[in-house]
Amino acid sequence: MIVGTTIKALLASAQQELAQIDTARLDAEVLLAAVLMASRESLYAYPEKQVPPPLIADFQSLIMKRADDFPVAYLTGSKEFWSTELMVNQYTLIPRPETESLVETVLDLIVVDADKHILDLGTGSGAIGIAVAKERRLCHIISSDISIEALAVAEANANRQQLTNIEFKQSDWFSGLQGDYFDLILCNPPYIDSEYGGFIDTGIRFEPRIALDGGYLGIQAINTIIPAACKHLNTDAYMILEHGYNQADAVRRSLTANKFVDARTIQDYAGLDRVSYARYP
Ligand SMILES: C[S@@+](CC[C@H](N)C(=O)[O-])C[C@H]1O[C@@H](n2cnc3c(N)ncnc32)[C@H](O)[C@@H]1O
């Protein structure tokens, strides 16, 4: 139960209510700022400001959901990725900071004025494709997903950025991409082991299972995607995949077995193996 009527008191009370969450204070601030339609900084500028009762009730309701692990991004409807505020909902994975390592890898592979044809396979909220479309304006990006609901969010996010070099296609991996060939295929696939206990007792239970569950050992989707990708690559093309911290060897093996060359792995900001890529000669 949240007590208090001022910004300062409400934040202190919410922080206590969320005590079991590492980011309790931050979450309380983000949620109160969202309810007040104000910035987080303004909470510190006006700590003694009274909050009207209906807004206290809204805040209380969000804090109760957060206390049950419901993700902050779904409560606010947005998440920042690559300095862009993206809309998210329960049909889209919440973009993760480690996925920015994949974007960095892509940008290192293509010069600023390149006009490559790029596929963002399993686009979710559109995070990767939109970041690359913004950074490489002459490239043409197709962003695909099996989820029509996720695609609607991704397209709305791209429209908000007024991007004209990105298009969206519904496709079960490559089945809806017949006749499409790419210079780069980017993919953050589902790569968590189906038996991972967190699907039951952590916040990821609120995210779409199809976005996270990579089957047995988490590697089944990756093993489906890599051989299928070969039929959609131009010569001298790249495949770039995000994966679990312990899947780099398996991913590079699969790339090499499918005639890719120069397979490499990149670490994320936490120093964990996170992105592997290789060239299709
Ligand atoms: C890990 S999420 C990545 C989302 C987004 N690219 C990101 O990095 O935030 C995997 C995405 O793959 C999509 N997906 C799962 N199975 C698929 C399939 N058979 N065909 C196409 N997309 C699929 C999911 O809907 C989800 O959006």
The ligand as a Tripos MOL2 file, in Angstrom:
@<TRIPOS>MOLECULE
LIG
   27    29     1     0     0
SMALL
NO_CHARGES

@<TRIPOS>ATOM
      1 C1         14.3870  -12.2670  -29.2850 C.3       1 LIG1
      2 S1         13.0310  -11.5230  -30.1260 S.3       1 LIG1
      3 C2         13.8880  -10.1900  -30.9500 C.3       1 LIG1
      4 C3         13.0460   -8.9720  -31.1740 C.3       1 LIG1
      5 C4         13.8570   -7.7560  -31.6700 C.3       1 LIG1
      6 N1         14.5670   -8.0780  -32.8900 N.3       1 LIG1
      7 C5         14.8240   -7.2860  -30.6190 C.2       1 LIG1
      8 O1         16.0370   -7.5450  -30.7720 O.co2     1 LIG1
      9 O2         14.3990   -6.6440  -29.6390 O.co2     1 LIG1
     10 C6         12.7340  -12.7030  -31.4230 C.3       1 LIG1
     11 C7         11.6810  -12.2910  -32.4320 C.3       1 LIG1
     12 O3         11.5370  -13.3890  -33.3660 O.3       1 LIG1
     13 C8         10.1700  -13.5310  -33.7010 C.3       1 LIG1
     14 N2          9.9510  -14.9120  -34.1410 N.ar      1 LIG1
     15 C9          9.8270  -16.0200  -33.3870 C.ar      1 LIG1
     16 N3          9.5900  -17.0970  -34.1720 N.ar      1 LIG1
     17 C10         9.5770  -16.6590  -35.4500 C.ar      1 LIG1
     18 C11         9.3900  -17.2770  -36.7120 C.ar      1 LIG1
     19 N4          9.1420  -18.5990  -36.8190 N.pl3     1 LIG1
     20 N5          9.4470  -16.5150  -37.8150 N.ar      1 LIG1
     21 C12         9.6880  -15.1680  -37.7290 C.ar      1 LIG1
     22 N6          9.8570  -14.5130  -36.5600 N.ar      1 LIG1
     23 C13         9.8030  -15.2490  -35.4340 C.ar      1 LIG1
     24 C14         9.4290  -13.1740  -32.4310 C.3       1 LIG1
     25 O4          8.0920  -12.8030  -32.7020 O.3       1 LIG1
     26 C15        10.2920  -12.0440  -31.8740 C.3       1 LIG1
     27 O5          9.8220  -10.7850  -32.3080 O.3       1 LIG1
@<TRIPOS>BOND
     1     1     2 1
     2     2     3 1
     3     2    10 1
     4     3     4 1
     5     4     5 1
     6     5     6 1
     7     5     7 1
     8     7     8 2
     9     7     9 1
    10    10    11 1
    11    11    12 1
    12    11    26 1
    13    12    13 1
    14    13    14 1
    15    13    24 1
    16    14    15 ar
    17    14    23 ar
    18    15    16 ar
    19    16    17 ar
    20    17    18 ar
    21    17    23 ar
    22    18    19 1
    23    18    20 ar
    24    20    21 ar
    25    21    22 ar
    26    22    23 ar
    27    24    25 1
    28    24    26 1
    29    26    27 1
@<TRIPOS>SUBSTRUCTURE
     1 LIG1         1 GROUP 0 **** ****
